[in-house]
Amino acid sequence: MQGEDLKSFRQWGSKTPGHPENFVTPGIELTTGPLGQGIANAVGLALAEKHLASRYNKPSHEIVDHYTYVILGDGCQMEGVSNEACSLAGHWGLGKLIAFYDDNHISIDGDKYIAFTENVDRRFEGLGWHVIWVKNGNSGYDEIREAIEEAKSVTDRPTLIRVTTTIGFGSPNKANSYSAHGSALGAKEVDATRKNLKWSHEPFHVPEDVKTHWSRHIYEGSALETKWNKMFTAYEKKYKDDAAELKGLIRGELPAGWEKALPTYTPEMPGDATRNISQQCLNNLANILPGLLGGSADIASSNMTLLKMFGDFQKHTPTERNVRFGVREHGMGAICNGIAHHTKGLIPYCATFLVFTDYMRASMRLAALSESRVIYVMTHDSIGVGENGPTHQPVEHIASFRAMPNILMLRPADGNETAGAYRIAVLNTKRPSVLALSSQKLPNLNGTSVEKVEKGGYILSDNSSNNKPDVILIGTGSELELAVKAGDQLRKEGKAVRVVSFVSWELFDEQSDEYKESVLPSSVTARVSIEAGSTLGWEKIVGAKGKAIGIDKFGASAPAGKLYKEYGITVEAVIDAAMTVC
Amino acid sequence: MQGEDLKSFRQWGSKTPGHPENFVTPGIELTTGPLGQGIANAVGLALAEKHLASRYNKPSHEIVDHYTYVILGDGCQMEGVSNEACSLAGHWGLGKLIAFYDDNHISIDGDKYIAFTENVDRRFEGLGWHVIWVKNGNSGYDEIREAIEEAKSVTDRPTLIRVTTTIGFGSPNKANSYSAHGSALGAKEVDATRKNLKWSHEPFHVPEDVKTHWSRHIYEGSALETKWNKMFTAYEKKYKDDAAELKGLIRGELPAGWEKALPTYTPEMPGDATRNISQQCLNNLANILPGLLGGSADIASSNMTLLKMFGDFQKHTPTERNVRFGVREHGMGAICNGIAHHTKGLIPYCATFLVFTDYMRASMRLAALSESRVIYVMTHDSIGVGENGPTHQPVEHIASFRAMPNILMLRPADGNETAGAYRIAVLNTKRPSVLALSSQKLPNLNGTSVEKVEKGGYILSDNSSNNKPDVILIGTGSELELAVKAGDQLRKEGKAVRVVSFVSWELFDEQSDEYKESVLPSSVTARVSIEAGSTLGWEKIVGAKGKAIGIDKFGASAPAGKLYKEYGITVEAVIDAAMTVC
């Protein structure tokens, strides 16, 4: 960071945006800004450290060994996501997590006492944290140092250091008020502050003694790196395999041939719910990918996310890879962002019902923005949920992720496509993937494959010639089967029918125009899509003369089959629509 | 509820869906099910009671006077939304809120101790609650009764009664395990349970003595209603105006002529940010609508939501109508659902930046599903946010609400349209409204009006004849101005141009085919839309031959003007697109 960077604060193309962005500025670990995310990310970082340390450290070889420091403010303390993550940090006993709570009692609307009078210390004690109060955070450097030492000495619990400070410290007229929060002080007040702090230097000038003082970190850091490298060389000699694996994790390399671990399926094999296929994929992958770890927000047995060869990651069993997040979707998402950015090769996955992505959407958006490879295992992906009713049945969620930039929305239709979705999710290191999976059993379809998923949309079957079918039927996930059945029926009636699987819009969009034309020729306007969700956006694919079958209202509590019938998501509806458009 | 209703548990059309739905079953106050929402709704109910009691009660006339009881489980305790809402309940001193925490230590994944070992009592003490523990919740009826009495005696704080219970109490083999959570016990275990509990009656049979015992509530309730009616008659005699106002609130009547309170604007009037217009609307409406109350999640001064004639609703000033939610978007949303369903005429509004609807989306979905009239005042609705950068710039949010059923997404372009959006939001008693408002100044446009907003889309200007323009330019919100300017330019170049405001897709969708054809004639395929957000779904409006100008990636930190240029959201882009399509 140079003076010029600081001068271009918040300007186009600068390294100093309004909030820290990990993909813009070197040294920024994570994109934060939205409140409460940073502390939850830090829980993920500390989890990753504890996990890797327990897996790779050996006696006298503490190669993974660092503290995680994080600063949070009053606003972060109010957000539910921070309470969720901190409850887990206490539960997991993340003793090397040290959080500074900047207790300046000012938030944007003024004094926090208008909305925030709880006893934070007491709450954190309840969450299982060690709590320290530094009364003079403005200039009590020794107290802060002592607090850090105390925090380090408490190894079985995370520590919250509440540091009481004055916002805008030094500004004679704006200190201790919200006007020092997000706005510039202004030239006049900057002058007054300089005078008050006895700071006589030019703007953006760093005096030599300050530069010298801070520059020592360059040498110290370099020395630490050399020391670590030496330590690692010794480790490597003694523990070759572990060292190679850890190196791969640090570099983010995937083990050779890992894709072969993915299961493949044939139409003759019995059908299964894609959530069950997903568990097969996760278990196969966990055997070969040392960085795969994760879990569910208290519905592991519904999401089918347990890794059978591992136990639970817990306070005293941090080597294990099944993470039990409890009913804390938002915290789970933010923790996974932390894990993903701790070490390149760590691949966190997390799970809940698709409808409850609503609880964690803010953290998912940050995953997309900050280029985090997180795999969202989202089961019960439609009214197929059945009896649990509309609160548990997603309708708009798939569309809402298609609208979100830099996140892959995948809705696999069977075994091969589910395995293919995992392949894509692992390969896409710079974006997260949402896997929408069925709770109900689905057949293995003719024409699917693990590899084809990468195209996003592809021809499953076709009895036309010259790229000129009478009608194109397009399905995703559990409804691709309906498109296939409708296609069979229409062919019996003499139609030339193409059936297309549309497992991921984003991936299809990224294909060449030529490929796209080969799947959806512009001359064929007779198109029908079927997906048990919002039709928003489907017009782009089926065109004005096509028809999108979906659900644009909330579901209801009833057996899934009944709901599909009542909402018109049926083979007959596809046939009727096809006859209308072609 | 009859035996037949119980027998059709979770069946299509029954009164007994899988989770309670307020719009399905009489007596259900709120739709809950998603965890943590119920306790947060209860905070809203208790707030409403405290507020109305303080406004309408008079000495010896306690006409608003009830407790709010709520049950929450371990899962609810883990969710951040419950901590947010309970922190506020403690802050507001909601002494008549009594929460039973069903401490059965079982959640879906098994024993809660795998993910939840915090000291809940201590956390709630930190949140400012009175906490009572009932050790034997299975059969300690007297202890429960005593706890309720104690809770009632503590009037300055809400009370959490932690009731330790056994899940599936009475079942010999499934009690105290997760298998008694969401699945039926099964015929064999039901038999065993009956034997264990010495229950010899037929299934669904209610013995006469039980019926008699419970039926007394019918008479008690009826007597209480009579007593209240009598009390209200006395109150009405003495406090005519207050009684009339409260009656109107209870019935959900809007005062005659209330719409006249909405401000109107002419193109000659200076432009303003729609968030400022919004404040004008809120303040004008608060004068005439006795049920309007609300606030922001700590950015009232940015959202412009303060009602100037009122103070803050606080512990000791509950008569006031500015609610300070702190940085707790999710809790805010769920609390507003509670307020909306407490009394028909209460109209809660709540505010944050549009991008942070991600934090509260689960509560907004429940508002939509449960037909709650909540007004979401969502400002800073595009990259127009500027310097705060991509974490604060919504891109996909407008599309994501268009995909959500039963919620109105409104993006007004100027003064009149903002007032019109409020008119719609107040009139739509069975669905919530999201108002997307600009942070930046916008001109008052020629051709807008308060009333036209109800059509969703309408012709702003047109120089064509016979419903046959050369091109239709469609804009929303801050980009309607760009469409207008492009139209002016194109007309100078001899084109017949129609400019259409598309303030709400949902409202336009509900118009007659005839009306829709009059605005967007199917014969005119040359259409250009402009909106600084995701283009997802716009294809439906502009058609395959049209062009949708928008942003399908994340924004950046820079001045707003720079961003609009860099992302191609400009008058020139509209003109270029128009020349291409027509």
Boltz contact constraints between the chains, C-beta under 6 A:
constraints:
  - contact:
      token1: [A, 10]
      token2: [B, 387]
      max_distance: 6.0
  - contact:
      token1: [A, 10]
      token2: [B, 557]
      max_distance: 6.0
  - contact:
      token1: [A, 11]
      token2: [B, 558]
      max_distance: 6.0
  - contact:
      token1: [A, 12]
      token2: [B, 558]
      max_distance: 6.0
  - contact:
      token1: [A, 12]
      token2: [B, 562]
      max_distance: 6.0
  - contact:
      token1: [A, 17]
      token2: [B, 389]
      max_distance: 6.0
  - contact:
      token1: [A, 17]
      token2: [B, 557]
      max_distance: 6.0
  - contact:
      token1: [A, 18]
      token2: [B, 387]
      max_distance: 6.0
  - contact:
      token1: [A, 18]
      token2: [B, 388]
      max_distance: 6.0
  - contact:
      token1: [A, 18]
      token2: [B, 389]
      max_distance: 6.0
  - contact:
      token1: [A, 18]
      token2: [B, 557]
      max_distance: 6.0
  - contact:
      token1: [A, 19]
      token2: [B, 389]
      max_distance: 6.0
  - contact:
      token1: [A, 19]
      token2: [B, 391]
      max_distance: 6.0
  - contact:
      token1: [A, 33]
      token2: [B, 391]
      max_distance: 6.0
  - contact:
      token1: [A, 34]
      token2: [B, 391]
      max_distance: 6.0
  - contact:
      token1: [A, 35]
      token2: [B, 327]
      max_distance: 6.0
  - contact:
      token1: [A, 75]
      token2: [B, 327]
      max_distance: 6.0
  - contact:
      token1: [A, 78]
      token2: [B, 326]
      max_distance: 6.0
  - contact:
      token1: [A, 78]
      token2: [B, 327]
      max_distance: 6.0
  - contact:
      token1: [A, 78]
      token2: [B, 328]
      max_distance: 6.0
  - contact:
      token1: [A, 79]
      token2: [B, 327]
      max_distance: 6.0
  - contact:
      token1: [A, 80]
      token2: [B, 80]
      max_distance: 6.0
  - contact:
      token1: [A, 80]
      token2: [B, 81]
      max_distance: 6.0
  - contact:
      token1: [A, 80]
      token2: [B, 83]
      max_distance: 6.0
  - contact:
      token1: [A, 80]
      token2: [B, 84]
      max_distance: 6.0
  - contact:
      token1: [A, 80]
      token2: [B, 330]
      max_distance: 6.0
  - contact:
      token1: [A, 81]
      token2: [B, 80]
      max_distance: 6.0
  - contact:
      token1: [A, 83]
      token2: [B, 80]
      max_distance: 6.0
  - contact:
      token1: [A, 83]
      token2: [B, 83]
      max_distance: 6.0
  - contact:
      token1: [A, 84]
      token2: [B, 80]
      max_distance: 6.0
  - contact:
      token1: [A, 87]
      token2: [B, 118]
      max_distance: 6.0
  - contact:
      token1: [A, 91]
      token2: [B, 117]
      max_distance: 6.0
  - contact:
      token1: [A, 107]
      token2: [B, 298]
      max_distance: 6.0
  - contact:
      token1: [A, 108]
      token2: [B, 298]
      max_distance: 6.0
  - contact:
      token1: [A, 108]
      token2: [B, 299]
      max_distance: 6.0
  - contact:
      token1: [A, 109]
      token2: [B, 298]
      max_distance: 6.0
  - contact:
      token1: [A, 109]
      token2: [B, 300]
      max_distance: 6.0
  - contact:
      token1: [A, 114]
      token2: [B, 324]
      max_distance: 6.0
  - contact:
      token1: [A, 115]
      token2: [B, 324]
      max_distance: 6.0
  - contact:
      token1: [A, 115]
      token2: [B, 326]
      max_distance: 6.0
  - contact:
      token1: [A, 116]
      token2: [B, 326]
      max_distance: 6.0
  - contact:
      token1: [A, 117]
      token2: [B, 91]
      max_distance: 6.0
  - contact:
      token1: [A, 118]
      token2: [B, 87]
      max_distance: 6.0
  - contact:
      token1: [A, 118]
      token2: [B, 126]
      max_distance: 6.0
  - contact:
      token1: [A, 118]
      token2: [B, 127]
      max_distance: 6.0
  - contact:
      token1: [A, 118]
      token2: [B, 128]
      max_distance: 6.0
  - contact:
      token1: [A, 119]
      token2: [B, 126]
      max_distance: 6.0
  - contact:
      token1: [A, 122]
      token2: [B, 125]
      max_distance: 6.0
  - contact:
      token1: [A, 122]
      token2: [B, 126]
      max_distance: 6.0
  - contact:
      token1: [A, 123]
      token2: [B, 123]
      max_distance: 6.0
  - contact:
      token1: [A, 123]
      token2: [B, 126]
      max_distance: 6.0
  - contact:
      token1: [A, 125]
      token2: [B, 122]
      max_distance: 6.0
  - contact:
      token1: [A, 126]
      token2: [B, 118]
      max_distance: 6.0
  - contact:
      token1: [A, 126]
      token2: [B, 119]
      max_distance: 6.0
  - contact:
      token1: [A, 126]
      token2: [B, 122]
      max_distance: 6.0
  - contact:
      token1: [A, 126]
      token2: [B, 123]
      max_distance: 6.0
  - contact:
      token1: [A, 126]
      token2: [B, 126]
      max_distance: 6.0
  - contact:
      token1: [A, 127]
      token2: [B, 118]
      max_distance: 6.0
  - contact:
      token1: [A, 128]
      token2: [B, 118]
      max_distance: 6.0
  - contact:
      token1: [A, 298]
      token2: [B, 107]
      max_distance: 6.0
  - contact:
      token1: [A, 298]
      token2: [B, 108]
      max_distance: 6.0
  - contact:
      token1: [A, 298]
      token2: [B, 109]
      max_distance: 6.0
  - contact:
      token1: [A, 299]
      token2: [B, 108]
      max_distance: 6.0
  - contact:
      token1: [A, 300]
      token2: [B, 109]
      max_distance: 6.0
  - contact:
      token1: [A, 324]
      token2: [B, 114]
      max_distance: 6.0
  - contact:
      token1: [A, 324]
      token2: [B, 115]
      max_distance: 6.0
  - contact:
      token1: [A, 326]
      token2: [B, 78]
      max_distance: 6.0
  - contact:
      token1: [A, 326]
      token2: [B, 115]
      max_distance: 6.0
  - contact:
      token1: [A, 326]
      token2: [B, 116]
      max_distance: 6.0
  - contact:
      token1: [A, 327]
      token2: [B, 35]
      max_distance: 6.0
  - contact:
      token1: [A, 327]
      token2: [B, 75]
      max_distance: 6.0
  - contact:
      token1: [A, 327]
      token2: [B, 78]
      max_distance: 6.0
  - contact:
      token1: [A, 327]
      token2: [B, 79]
      max_distance: 6.0
  - contact:
      token1: [A, 328]
      token2: [B, 78]
      max_distance: 6.0
  - contact:
      token1: [A, 330]
      token2: [B, 80]
      max_distance: 6.0
  - contact:
      token1: [A, 358]
      token2: [B, 361]
      max_distance: 6.0
  - contact:
      token1: [A, 358]
      token2: [B, 362]
      max_distance: 6.0
  - contact:
      token1: [A, 358]
      token2: [B, 365]
      max_distance: 6.0
  - contact:
      token1: [A, 359]
      token2: [B, 362]
      max_distance: 6.0
  - contact:
      token1: [A, 361]
      token2: [B, 358]
      max_distance: 6.0
  - contact:
      token1: [A, 361]
      token2: [B, 361]
      max_distance: 6.0
  - contact:
      token1: [A, 362]
      token2: [B, 358]
      max_distance: 6.0
  - contact:
      token1: [A, 362]
      token2: [B, 359]
      max_distance: 6.0
  - contact:
      token1: [A, 365]
      token2: [B, 358]
      max_distance: 6.0
  - contact:
      token1: [A, 369]
      token2: [B, 390]
      max_distance: 6.0
  - contact:
      token1: [A, 369]
      token2: [B, 554]
      max_distance: 6.0
  - contact:
      token1: [A, 387]
      token2: [B, 10]
      max_distance: 6.0
  - contact:
      token1: [A, 387]
      token2: [B, 18]
      max_distance: 6.0
  - contact:
      token1: [A, 388]
      token2: [B, 18]
      max_distance: 6.0
  - contact:
      token1: [A, 389]
      token2: [B, 17]
      max_distance: 6.0
  - contact:
      token1: [A, 389]
      token2: [B, 18]
      max_distance: 6.0
  - contact:
      token1: [A, 389]
      token2: [B, 19]
      max_distance: 6.0
  - contact:
      token1: [A, 390]
      token2: [B, 369]
      max_distance: 6.0
  - contact:
      token1: [A, 391]
      token2: [B, 19]
      max_distance: 6.0
  - contact:
      token1: [A, 391]
      token2: [B, 33]
      max_distance: 6.0
  - contact:
      token1: [A, 391]
      token2: [B, 34]
      max_distance: 6.0
  - contact:
      token1: [A, 396]
      token2: [B, 403]
      max_distance: 6.0
  - contact:
      token1: [A, 396]
      token2: [B, 404]
      max_distance: 6.0
  - contact:
      token1: [A, 399]
      token2: [B, 403]
      max_distance: 6.0
  - contact:
      token1: [A, 400]
      token2: [B, 400]
      max_distance: 6.0
  - contact:
      token1: [A, 400]
      token2: [B, 403]
      max_distance: 6.0
  - contact:
      token1: [A, 402]
      token2: [B, 536]
      max_distance: 6.0
  - contact:
      token1: [A, 403]
      token2: [B, 396]
      max_distance: 6.0
  - contact:
      token1: [A, 403]
      token2: [B, 399]
      max_distance: 6.0
  - contact:
      token1: [A, 403]
      token2: [B, 400]
      max_distance: 6.0
  - contact:
      token1: [A, 403]
      token2: [B, 534]
      max_distance: 6.0
  - contact:
      token1: [A, 403]
      token2: [B, 536]
      max_distance: 6.0
  - contact:
      token1: [A, 404]
      token2: [B, 396]
      max_distance: 6.0
  - contact:
      token1: [A, 405]
      token2: [B, 553]
      max_distance: 6.0
  - contact:
      token1: [A, 405]
      token2: [B, 554]
      max_distance: 6.0
  - contact:
      token1: [A, 534]
      token2: [B, 403]
      max_distance: 6.0
  - contact:
      token1: [A, 536]
      token2: [B, 402]
      max_distance: 6.0
  - contact:
      token1: [A, 536]
      token2: [B, 403]
      max_distance: 6.0
  - contact:
      token1: [A, 536]
      token2: [B, 537]
      max_distance: 6.0
  - contact:
      token1: [A, 537]
      token2: [B, 536]
      max_distance: 6.0
  - contact:
      token1: [A, 537]
      token2: [B, 537]
      max_distance: 6.0
  - contact:
      token1: [A, 539]
      token2: [B, 539]
      max_distance: 6.0
  - contact:
      token1: [A, 539]
      token2: [B, 540]
      max_distance: 6.0
  - contact:
      token1: [A, 540]
      token2: [B, 539]
      max_distance: 6.0
  - contact:
      token1: [A, 543]
      token2: [B, 544]
      max_distance: 6.0
  - contact:
      token1: [A, 544]
      token2: [B, 543]
      max_distance: 6.0
  - contact:
      token1: [A, 544]
      token2: [B, 544]
      max_distance: 6.0
  - contact:
      token1: [A, 553]
      token2: [B, 405]
      max_distance: 6.0
  - contact:
      token1: [A, 554]
      token2: [B, 369]
      max_distance: 6.0
  - contact:
      token1: [A, 554]
      token2: [B, 405]
      max_distance: 6.0
  - contact:
      token1: [A, 557]
      token2: [B, 10]
      max_distance: 6.0
  - contact:
      token1: [A, 557]
      token2: [B, 17]
      max_distance: 6.0
  - contact:
      token1: [A, 557]
      token2: [B, 18]
      max_distance: 6.0
  - contact:
      token1: [A, 558]
      token2: [B, 11]
      max_distance: 6.0
  - contact:
      token1: [A, 558]
      token2: [B, 12]
      max_distance: 6.0
  - contact:
      token1: [A, 562]
      token2: [B, 12]
      max_distance: 6.0
